[in-house]
């Protein structure tokens, strides 16, 4: 059974055990005051979708939500940004490290070639999806 709740303009969908929650809201209206810290976060498409100018604000929000033992999975896309401007936007590894690297460990878990005819039609000649694990550094 699923439960739907509304908190601070945030819609929360939970399974009956209440150990999995999905949130629908304006991302920047979300904070610890809504649900506290998280032990796990999965970003399947936010970082590559948001305006690149908002990445620092986004990273600060994600880090503020992470518990000390949080496991944060993030998917990024690697391609030639001169051949395709996005969205989804290119996220350079260097930027990921500048956003999270001071306070978090970053580990590449998987890199998969996902170039298809659709992406070739957009002018891309390579496209890799990277799945990274971000965890807080020990104090």
ZIZINOR-V845931 format. One record per pair of residues at least 24 apart in sequence whose C-alpha atoms are under 6 Angstrom apart, sorted by the first residue. I is the first residue (numbers start at 0). J is the second residue. If there is no record, write none. Layout:
i:I j:J
i:I j:J
This chain:
i:31 j:64
i:36 j:64
i:36 j:65
i:36 j:66
i:37 j:64
i:37 j:65
i:37 j:66
i:38 j:66
i:38 j:69
i:39 j:69
i:39 j:70
i:39 j:71
i:40 j:71
i:41 j:71
i:41 j:72
i:42 j:73
i:43 j:74
i:47 j:87
i:47 j:88
i:48 j:86
i:48 j:87
i:69 j:134
i:70 j:134
i:71 j:132
i:71 j:133
i:72 j:131
i:72 j:132
i:73 j:130
i:73 j:131
i:74 j:129
i:74 j:130
i:75 j:128
i:75 j:129
i:76 j:127
i:76 j:128
i:77 j:126
i:77 j:127
i:78 j:125
i:78 j:126
i:82 j:122
i:82 j:123
i:102 j:136
i:103 j:134
i:103 j:135
i:103 j:136
i:104 j:133
i:104 j:134
i:104 j:136
i:105 j:132
i:105 j:133
i:106 j:131
i:106 j:132
i:107 j:131
